[in-house]
Amino acid sequence: MSTSTSPVGRPPVLFPLFAGLDTLDGIGPKTASHFAQMQVTRPRDLLFTLPSGGADRRRRDTVRGLTPPVVATVEVEVLRHMPAASRGRPWRVEVEDAETRFQLVFFHARGDYLEKLLPVGARRLVSGRLETFDNILQMPHPDHVLSPEDGAAIPDFEPLYPLTAGITQKLMSRAAASALARVSDMAEWIDPGLMAQKGWPAWDAALRMAHAPRHASDLMPEAGARQRLAYDELFAHQLTLALARAERRRVSGIETRGDGGLRDRVLAALPFAPTGAQTRAMAEIAADMGAPARMNRLLQGDVGAGKTLVALMALLVAVEAGGQGVLMAPTEILARQHHASIAPLAQAAGVRAEILTGRDKGAERAAKLAALAKGEIGILIGTHAVFQKDVQFDDLRLAVIDEQHRFGVAQRMQLGAKGARADVLVMTATPIPRSLSLAQYGDMDLSILDEKPPGRTPVTTSLVSSPRIPDVVERLREAVAAGRQAYWVCPLVEESENLDMTAAEDRFKQLRAALGDGVVGLVHGQMPGPERDAAMGAFARGETGVLVATTVIEVGVDVPNASIMVIERAESFGLAQLHQLRGRVGRGATASTCLLLYQPPLTETGQRRLEILRETEDGFRIAEEDLLMRGAGDMIGTAQSGLPRFRIADLERQAGLMKLAQSDARKLLADDPKLTSPRGQAARVLLWLMEQDQAIRLIRVG
């Protein structure tokens, strides 16, 4: 069948799949409203709602020897009816198979209907869930009751769909069959070589196979039909990202090339040489900045891998070329931290680096803005305050965004507008498993820092049960007396900042009573900014020995003298978060310790999570384990991560398919940028099918 697309809208071949759900057999407005609770509003959605389980309904001679509860299909003789003894009691029908007797049980039943369905002395094929109740073997409400000659109507393996209130398996099966009847064969959008190599079926055949599994193995993500359908979803997503990437590259950037002079001065001022990973990332970024296309690169580095130095070197490329750079951080604390570490190095290179936050007011702010507009400030560091309209650059060449997942896409675009063709470097300190980073940042080029700079000491991680808190306090007393410093992170309390604050304040009072006034500081997210900065500052200067905190210290605080990290109720944190918190110590030459305080008894998952942390400091391995244990949505928090929601693809178990889809999508666009070849036309149909509106708009523009 032809799949040509009209220039203005959805290809006609897809019309039947995008009609109203009530155009399918047996679905009226009321049933359609029940389906809507499952995000199923058109036949297309039903096609992508695959069975989540299955029931083995192969016939057996007897139910004797089965271990209930279990689904069984058996031929029986009807022996007698036992009407409900009183209101609310069930109607029972005693039956006998080849070897044993059991009961069929019906609640709220009409006796005349049941006597007609199951006449005494007749033979019937029954299939349903076998259970025991009061030592009596019974089958409540069988799914199927048929005469033996009609037995072929019961499949050997029956798919079971996810359901919602008002939707039964029978209704779901019928609706899916009706939707499948609307599927026509379409031109193939997958590369023919890949299809042959994987042995995947055509799209329509894959759908039919996925909706009619023959064995439990057909329900697994590895099954050919499911793999193919998952690949379609991932390929459409990667094609959208690749189109966005191509569109960005079409708008030419500025070729920003420096002579290396400023960078050499900074390297000379450093007490150590950069790691191989840092050197590689610096070269990749400088090459991108010098190219005509706009850079859009993600710098992913583990806690303490030295991203700030890489960012500074990139900003200096902009300044060497006569332009300016901006570094954006999500919080004021983090912005000040960056400024504190960058300003002295920038000064060594003779470059003016300033900080701009919401706290800058009046004449001081006006002076900074004037210097920025004249090009006197080479590097600006700030919070989202740099988005304000009155912040104008003389010649913005590079925007560095730290902790990307805390900024929305709209904010990133606003920043891009500040320098119409500025290069963009995004940094994240959260190591993200490869499959998720491809799903989330598939339109970006990737640089990874997977080595630690010299001078960082390994952190010893220990698990301590909460009854031993007094011993931990005693250990802190000795450490503080010896001039060392410690963080004490309080538990996450039911996602409520107010309760988190209460937990932190209580622990602060207890530690102050135990260790003495003036020894313990407190920071939490509900404190006013200046107060929080003052508490952080006092700790950074060594005026307080112990800092009690909520997770506000997760990113950015750098206190080399802090060598003990206590995390209370560690089992209530995610793995990635625990890893981030642990990264706050081990920044100096002193041997450092992280104590994970847990409330016994630990669940099996809780124990596994804390043990992984004890075993390794490799953030990428920790992230992969976190993904396996928690799932993609949980791990990054789907709402804030920009992770797409897939109906079929399983990012945890089909990670390899995402990489394949990315390289295939990029190759297709390199060969056929406007998607006009036969395969390109088929890929357009796929984009409409998967509702990738952004991609469709980009093709139209193209």
C-alpha positions in Angstrom: 0.0 0.0 0.0 1.2 3.5 -0.7 2.4 5.5 2.3 3.0 8.9 0.6 2.3 11.8 3.0 0.3 14.8 2.2 2.4 18.0 2.7 0.0 19.3 5.3 -0.9 16.5 7.6 -1.1 12.9 8.7 -0.8 10.3 5.9 -4.2 8.8 4.9 -2.9 5.2 5.6 -2.9 6.2 9.3 -6.5 7.7 9.4 -8.2 4.5 10.6 -5.7 4.2 13.5 -6.3 7.8 14.7 -10.1 7.7 14.6 -12.2 7.8 17.8 -12.1 4.7 20.0 -15.9 4.5 19.8 -15.5 3.6 16.1 -14.3 0.1 17.2 -16.7 -2.8 17.6 -18.5 -2.8 20.9 -17.1 0.4 22.3 -19.5 3.1 23.2 -18.9 6.5 24.9 -19.0 5.0 28.4 -16.4 2.3 27.6 -14.3 4.8 25.8 -14.2 6.9 29.0 -12.9 3.9 30.9 -10.2 3.3 28.3 -9.2 6.9 28.6 -8.0 6.2 32.2 -5.3 4.0 30.5 -4.3 6.8 28.1 -6.0 4.8 25.4 -8.1 7.2 23.3 -7.6 5.9 19.7 -7.1 2.5 18.0 -3.4 3.4 17.7 -3.1 3.5 21.5 -4.7 0.0 21.7 -2.1 -1.4 19.2 0.7 -0.2 21.5 -1.0 -1.6 24.7 0.5 -5.1 24.6 -0.4 -8.0 26.8 1.5 -7.9 30.1 1.0 -11.5 31.0 -0.6 -14.7 29.9 -2.5 -17.8 31.1 -1.6 -21.3 30.1 -5.0 -22.8 29.0 -3.8 -26.1 27.6 -6.3 -28.9 28.3 -5.6 -31.4 31.0 -7.4 -34.6 32.0 -7.7 -33.7 35.7 -6.9 -31.0 38.2 -5.6 -33.5 40.7 -2.0 -32.9 41.6 -2.1 -29.2 40.7 -0.9 -26.7 43.3 -3.5 -23.9 43.6 -3.8 -21.0 42.9 -3.3 -21.9 39.2 -5.2 -21.5 35.9 -6.6 -24.8 34.7 -8.7 -26.0 31.7 -10.4 -29.4 32.1 -13.4 -31.3 30.8 -16.0 -32.1 33.5 -19.4 -33.7 34.1 -21.9 -31.6 35.9 -23.1 -33.5 39.0 -25.4 -31.2 41.0 -26.3 -27.6 41.7 -26.2 -26.2 45.3 -28.2 -23.0 45.3 -27.1 -20.1 47.7 -28.1 -21.1 51.2 -28.8 -17.4 52.1 -28.5 -13.9 50.8 -24.9 -13.1 50.0 -23.8 -16.7 49.8 -22.5 -18.2 46.5 -24.3 -20.6 44.2 -22.1 -23.8 43.8 -22.0 -26.4 41.1 -20.3 -29.7 41.8 -18.4 -31.2 38.9 -16.1 -34.1 38.2 -13.2 -34.5 35.9 -11.4 -37.8 34.9 -10.1 -38.3 38.5 -11.5 -35.8 41.0 -14.4 -33.7 42.1 -14.4 -29.9 42.7 -16.8 -27.0 42.7 -17.6 -24.1 40.4 -18.5 -21.0 42.5 -20.7 -18.1 41.4 -21.5 -15.0 43.5 -24.7 -12.9 42.8 -25.7 -15.6 40.3 -29.1 -16.2 38.6 -29.9 -19.8 39.2 -32.0 -20.3 36.0 -29.1 -19.0 33.9 -26.6 -21.3 35.5 -28.9 -24.4 35.2 -29.1 -23.6 31.5 -25.4 -23.1 31.1 -24.5 -26.2 33.2 -27.3 -28.8 33.0 -26.8 -31.7 35.4 -25.4 -34.7 33.5 -23.9 -32.6 30.7 -20.2 -32.5 29.8 -18.5 -29.1 29.8 -15.1 -27.6 29.2 -14.3 -25.1 32.0 -11.2 -22.9 32.3 -10.4 -20.6 35.2 -8.4 -20.0 38.3 -8.4 -23.0 40.7 -8.2 -22.2 44.4 -8.8 -23.9 47.7 -11.2 -22.5 50.3 -11.8 -24.3 53.6 -9.9 -27.3 52.1 -12.4 -27.4 49.2 -11.0 -27.3 45.7 -13.0 -24.7 43.7 -13.0 -22.5 40.6 -14.8 -19.2 41.2 -16.4 -17.6 38.2 -14.7 -19.6 35.4 -13.4 -17.5 32.5 -14.8 -20.0 30.0 -17.7 -22.5 30.1 -18.2 -24.3 26.7 -19.4 -27.6 25.3 -16.4 -29.8 24.5 -16.9 -29.5 20.7 -16.5 -25.7 21.0 -13.2 -26.1 22.9 -11.1 -24.7 20.0 -12.4 -21.2 21.0 -10.0 -21.4 24.1 -6.4 -20.7 23.0 -3.6 -22.8 24.5 -2.0 -19.6 25.7 -4.3 -16.6 26.4 -2.8 -13.1 26.5 -3.7 -11.0 29.6 -3.8 -7.3 29.1 -3.3 -4.5 31.7 -6.8 -3.4 32.8 -8.5 -0.5 34.5 -11.9 -0.1 36.3 -14.7 -0.9 33.8 -12.5 -2.9 31.4 -12.5 -6.7 31.4 -10.0 -9.1 29.6 -12.8 -10.1 27.2 -13.5 -6.4 26.3 -9.8 -5.7 26.0 -9.2 -8.7 23.7 -12.1 -7.8 21.5 -11.1 -4.1 21.2 -7.4 -5.1 20.4 -8.6 -7.5 17.7 -10.8 -4.8 16.2 -7.9 -2.3 16.2 -5.6 -4.9 14.6 -8.2 -5.4 11.8 -7.4 -1.7 10.8 -3.7 -2.3 10.4 -2.5 -2.4 6.8 1.0 -3.2 5.5 3.3 -0.2 5.2 6.5 0.6 3.5 9.4 -0.4 5.8 11.2 2.4 7.7 13.9 0.1 9.3 17.1 -0.4 7.4 16.8 -3.6 5.4 20.3 -4.9 6.5 19.3 -4.4 10.2 15.9 -6.2 9.6 17.7 -9.2 8.0 20.4 -9.3 10.7 17.9 -9.2 13.6 15.4 -11.5 11.8 12.6 -9.0 12.8 9.1 -9.4 11.3 7.3 -6.6 9.3 5.5 -4.0 11.4 2.0 -5.4 10.9 3.2 -9.0 11.5 5.0 -7.9 14.6 1.9 -6.3 16.0 -0.2 -9.4 15.4 2.4 -11.6 16.9 2.8 -9.4 20.0 -1.0 -9.4 20.6 -1.2 -13.2 20.1 1.7 -14.7 22.2 2.0 -18.5 22.1 4.3 -18.9 25.1 5.4 -16.9 28.1 8.7 -16.3 26.3 6.8 -14.2 23.6 6.0 -11.7 26.4 9.7 -10.9 27.1 11.4 -7.8 25.8 13.8 -10.1 23.9 11.1 -11.6 21.8 11.5 -10.7 18.1 8.1 -9.0 17.6 8.4 -6.9 20.8 12.0 -6.0 20.0 11.0 -4.7 16.6 8.1 -2.6 18.0 10.3 -1.2 20.8 12.9 -0.3 18.1 10.2 1.6 16.1 9.5 3.7 19.2 13.2 4.4 19.9 14.0 5.0 16.3 11.2 7.6 16.0 12.5 9.3 19.2 16.1 9.3 18.0 15.1 10.6 14.5 13.4 13.5 16.2 16.5 14.3 18.2 18.7 13.9 15.1 16.4 16.3 13.2 16.7 18.8 16.1 20.4 18.4 16.0 20.6 18.9 12.2 18.3 22.0 12.5 20.6 23.5 15.1 23.6 22.8 12.9 21.9 24.5 10.0 21.9 27.7 11.9 25.6 28.4 11.6 27.4 29.2 14.8 30.5 31.4 15.2 33.9 29.9 14.6 35.5 30.6 18.0 39.2 29.8 18.0 41.7 30.9 20.6 45.5 31.1 20.5 45.9 29.1 23.7 47.7 31.9 25.6 45.2 32.4 28.4 44.8 28.6 28.8 48.5 28.1 29.1 48.7 30.7 31.9 46.0 28.8 33.8 47.7 25.5 33.3 50.9 27.0 34.6 49.2 28.2 37.7 47.7 24.8 38.6 49.5 22.7 41.2 48.7 19.5 39.1 48.4 18.4 35.5 44.9 17.7 34.1 43.9 14.1 33.8 43.8 12.4 30.4 40.0 12.5 30.4 40.1 16.3 31.1 42.6 16.9 28.3 40.5 14.9 25.9 37.3 16.8 26.8 39.1 20.1 26.5 40.3 19.2 23.0 36.8 18.0 21.9 35.2 21.2 23.1 37.8 23.5 21.5 37.4 21.7 18.2 33.6 22.1 18.4 33.9 25.8 19.2 36.2 26.3 16.2 33.8 24.6 13.8 31.1 26.5 11.8 28.2 24.6 13.4 26.9 25.6 16.8 28.3 23.3 19.6 25.8 21.4 21.6 27.8 19.2 23.9 27.1 17.4 27.2 30.0 17.1 29.6 29.3 14.2 32.0 31.6 13.7 34.9 31.5 11.9 38.2 31.7 13.7 41.5 35.1 15.3 41.7 36.2 14.5 38.2 37.2 18.1 37.5 34.4 19.5 35.3 34.9 23.0 36.5 38.4 23.2 35.1 37.2 21.8 31.7 34.4 24.5 31.7 36.9 27.3 32.6 39.2 26.2 29.7 36.2 26.3 27.3 35.3 29.8 28.6 38.8 31.0 28.1 38.7 29.8 24.4 35.8 32.3 24.0 37.8 35.1 25.7 40.9 34.3 23.7 38.8 34.7 20.5 37.7 38.2 21.7 34.3 37.1 23.0 32.6 36.3 26.4 31.4 33.2 28.2 28.7 32.6 30.8 28.5 29.8 33.4 25.0 29.2 34.8 24.4 27.3 38.1 21.1 26.2 39.5 21.6 27.7 43.0 23.3 30.7 44.4 25.5 28.5 46.7 26.7 26.6 43.6 27.2 29.8 41.6 29.4 31.3 44.5 31.3 28.1 44.7 32.1 28.2 41.0 33.1 31.8 41.3 35.4 31.1 44.2 37.2 28.4 42.3 37.3 30.1 38.9 38.0 33.8 39.8 41.6 33.2 41.1 42.5 31.1 38.0 40.9 33.7 35.6 42.9 36.4 37.5 46.1 34.5 36.9 45.3 34.6 33.2 44.4 38.4 33.4 40.7 37.8 32.7 37.9 39.5 34.7 35.4 37.0 36.0 32.3 38.3 37.9 29.3 36.8 39.6 25.7 37.9 39.1 22.9 36.6 41.3 19.4 37.8 42.5 21.2 39.5 45.4 22.9 42.1 43.3 21.0 45.3 43.6 21.1 49.0 42.7 24.4 50.7 41.7 26.5 47.5 42.1 24.3 45.6 39.7 24.1 48.5 37.2 27.9 48.7 37.2 28.3 45.0 36.5 25.7 45.1 33.7 27.5 48.1 32.1 30.8 46.3 32.2 29.3 43.2 30.7 27.6 45.1 27.8 31.0 46.8 27.0 32.8 43.5 27.0 35.0 44.3 30.0 33.8 41.2 31.9 35.2 38.1 30.1 33.4 35.4 32.2 30.1 35.8 33.9 29.0 33.3 36.5 25.4 33.4 37.8 22.1 31.8 38.6 18.9 32.1 36.5 19.3 35.8 37.2 21.3 36.0 34.0 18.1 35.3 32.1 16.7 38.7 32.9 16.1 41.0 30.0 18.5 43.8 31.1 21.5 41.4 31.1 23.2 42.1 27.7 26.5 40.7 26.5 28.9 42.5 24.1 29.7 39.2 22.3 28.5 36.0 23.9 30.3 33.0 22.4 29.8 30.2 25.0 27.1 29.3 27.5 28.0 26.7 30.0 25.0 25.2 32.0 25.7 23.3 35.2 23.4 20.6 36.5 21.3 20.6 33.4 18.3 18.6 34.7 17.4 21.4 37.0 16.8 23.8 34.1 13.8 23.5 31.7 14.2 23.3 28.0 12.5 26.8 27.7 15.2 28.3 29.9 17.9 26.7 27.8 16.4 28.3 24.7 16.2 31.7 26.5 19.9 31.5 27.2 20.6 30.6 23.6 18.8 33.7 22.6 21.2 35.9 24.6 23.9 35.0 22.1 22.0 34.1 19.0 24.7 31.7 17.8 26.5 30.9 21.0 27.9 27.5 21.6 26.3 25.5 24.4 28.1 23.2 26.9 25.9 21.4 29.4 27.5 19.8 32.5 26.0 17.2 34.7 27.6 15.7 37.9 25.1 12.9 37.9 26.5 10.0 35.9 23.6 8.8 33.8 23.5 5.3 32.3 24.3 5.3 28.6 20.8 4.3 27.5 19.2 7.1 29.5 21.7 9.7 28.4 20.9 8.7 24.8 17.2 9.0 25.5 17.5 12.4 27.2 20.5 14.0 25.5 20.5 12.0 22.2 20.8 15.3 20.2 24.0 16.3 21.9 27.6 15.2 21.5 29.0 13.6 24.6 32.3 14.1 26.5 32.8 11.9 29.6 35.2 12.5 32.5 35.9 9.0 33.8 39.1 9.7 35.8 39.7 11.4 39.1 42.3 14.2 39.3 45.4 13.5 41.5 45.2 14.4 45.2 41.7 13.1 45.8 41.8 10.4 48.5 39.5 7.3 48.3 36.6 7.4 50.7 36.0 4.4 53.1 32.3 3.7 53.3 30.8 1.8 56.3 27.3 0.7 57.2 26.2 1.5 60.7 22.8 0.7 62.3 20.9 3.6 64.0 21.1 2.2 67.5 24.9 2.9 67.3 24.4 6.7 66.8 25.9 7.4 70.3 29.2 5.7 69.1 29.1 7.9 65.9 28.7 11.1 68.0 31.6 10.0 70.2 33.8 9.5 67.1 32.8 13.0 65.8 33.8 14.5 69.1 37.4 13.0 68.7 37.6 14.1 65.0 36.6 17.7 65.8 39.1 17.8 68.7 41.8 16.7 66.2 40.8 19.6 63.9 38.8 17.6 61.3 35.3 18.5 60.0 32.2 16.5 59.3 28.8 16.7 57.5 25.7 15.2 59.1 23.0 14.8 56.4 19.5 14.3 57.8 16.9 11.9 56.3 14.5 12.6 53.5 11.1 12.8 55.2 8.2 12.0 52.9 9.3 14.4 50.2 8.4 17.4 52.4 10.9 20.2 52.9 9.2 21.3 56.1 9.5 17.8 57.7 13.1 17.6 56.4 13.8 20.9 58.1 12.3 19.6 61.4 14.4 16.5 61.2 17.5 18.6 60.6 16.7 21.0 63.4 16.1 18.2 65.9 19.4 16.5 65.1 21.2 20.0 65.2 19.9 20.5 68.8 21.0 17.0 69.9 24.5 17.4 68.4 24.9 20.9 69.8 24.0 19.5 73.3 26.6 16.7 72.9 29.4 18.6 71.2 29.0 22.1 72.6 27.8 25.5 71.4 29.6 27.0 68.4 30.8 23.6 67.2 27.7 22.7 65.1 26.2 24.6 62.2 22.9 24.0 60.4 21.7 24.5 56.8 18.4 23.5 55.1 16.4 24.5 52.1 13.9 26.6 54.0 16.5 29.1 55.4 16.8 32.5 53.8 19.7 32.6 51.3 22.0 35.0 53.3 21.6 32.9 56.5 22.3 29.6 54.6 25.4 31.2 53.0 26.6 32.4 56.4 26.3 28.9 57.9 28.1 27.4 54.8 30.8 30.1 55.0 31.5 29.5 58.7 31.9 25.7 57.9 34.1 26.4 54.9 36.4 28.7 57.0 36.6 26.0 59.7 34.7 28.0 62.3 32.3 25.2 62.9 33.3 21.5 63.1 30.1 19.8 62.1 27.5 20.9 59.6 24.0 19.4 60.0 22.2 19.7 56.6 19.4 18.5 54.4 20.3 17.5 50.8 20.9 21.2 49.9 24.6 20.3 50.2 24.3 17.6 47.5 25.9 19.7 44.9 28.8 22.1 44.9 30.1 22.7 48.4 33.9 22.2 48.4 35.5 22.0 51.9 38.8 20.1 51.5 39.1 19.8 55.3 35.8 17.9 55.7 36.7 14.2 55.9 33.6 12.6 57.5 30.2 12.3 55.9 27.3 10.9 58.1 24.1 10.1 56.2 21.2 9.4 58.5 18.5 6.9 57.3 20.7 6.2 54.3 18.2 3.7 53.0 15.6 6.4 52.3 17.9 8.0 49.6 18.5 6.9 46.0 21.8 5.5 45.1 22.8 8.4 42.8 22.0 10.8 45.6 24.0 8.9 48.2 27.0 8.9 45.7 26.7 12.6 45.2 26.6 13.3 49.0 29.6 11.0 49.6 31.5 13.1 47.0 31.5 16.1 49.3 34.3 14.4 51.3 37.7 13.1 50.1 38.5 16.4 48.6 41.6 17.0 50.6 44.7 14.9 51.6 43.1 13.5 54.8 41.7 9.9 54.7 37.9 10.3 54.5 35.0 8.2 55.7 31.3 8.0 54.8 29.0 6.4 57.4 25.7 5.2 56.1 23.3 5.1 59.1 20.4 2.8 58.5 17.3 1.8 60.5 17.2 -2.0 60.8 15.8 -4.3 59.5 16.8 -3.4 56.0 14.8 -4.7 53.0 16.7 -6.8 50.5 16.8 -3.9 48.0 17.8 -1.5 50.7 20.7 -3.7 51.7 21.8 -4.3 48.1 21.8 -0.5 47.5 24.0 0.3 50.5 26.3 -2.6 49.7 26.9 -1.4 46.1 27.9 2.0 47.6 30.4 0.2 50.0 31.8 -1.8 47.1 32.5 1.0 44.5 33.1 4.7 44.0 32.5 4.5 40.2 29.5 6.7 39.6 28.7 5.1 36.2 28.6 1.6 37.7 26.4 3.0 40.6 24.1 4.7 38.0 23.7 1.4 36.0 22.8 -0.5 39.2 20.4 2.2 40.2 18.7 1.9 36.8 18.4 -1.9 37.2 17.0 -1.6 40.7 14.7 1.4 40.3 13.8 1.8 36.7 14.2 4.8 34.4 11.3 7.0 35.5 12.1 6.6 39.2 15.8 7.1 38.8 15.9 10.6 37.4 12.3 11.5 38.3 10.6 11.5 34.9 8.8 14.8 35.4 12.0 16.9 35.7 14.3 14.8 33.5 12.7 15.3 30.1 12.8 11.5 29.7 10.3 10.4 27.0 7.6 7.9 28.1 7.6 4.8 25.9 4.7 2.4 25.7 6.6 -0.6 24.5 10.4 0.1 24.8 12.0 -0.8 28.1 15.0 1.4 28.7 16.4 -0.8 31.4 16.3 -4.1 29.4 16.6 -2.8 25.8 19.5 -0.4 26.3 21.4 -1.7 23.3 18.5 -0.9 21.0 18.7 2.8 21.9 22.4 3.1 20.7 21.4 1.2 17.5 18.5 3.6 16.9 20.7 6.6 17.4 23.3 5.6 14.9 20.6 4.4 12.4 18.7 7.7 12.7 21.9 9.8 12.2 22.9 7.8 9.2 19.5 8.0 7.6 19.5 11.8 7.9 23.1 12.1 6.7 22.1 10.1 3.5 18.7 11.7 3.1 18.4 15.0 5.0 14.9 15.8 3.7 13.6 12.3 4.1 12.5 12.1 0.4 13.8 8.6 -0.5 11.4 5.7 -0.3 12.8 4.8 3.2 12.7 8.5 4.2 9.1 8.7 3.2 8.4 5.6 5.3 10.2 7.2 8.2 7.9 10.2 7.9 4.9 7.9 8.3 6.6 6.4 11.5 7.0 10.0 12.9 3.3 10.6 12.4 2.4 7.2 13.9 4.6 7.9 17.0 3.2 11.5 17.2 6.7 13.1 17.0 5.2 16.5 16.2 8.4 18.4 16.8 10.2 16.2 14.1 7.3 16.7 11.7 7.5 20.5 12.1 11.3 20.4 11.5 10.8 18.3 8.3 8.2 20.9 7.0 10.6 23.7 7.7 13.3 21.7 6.0 
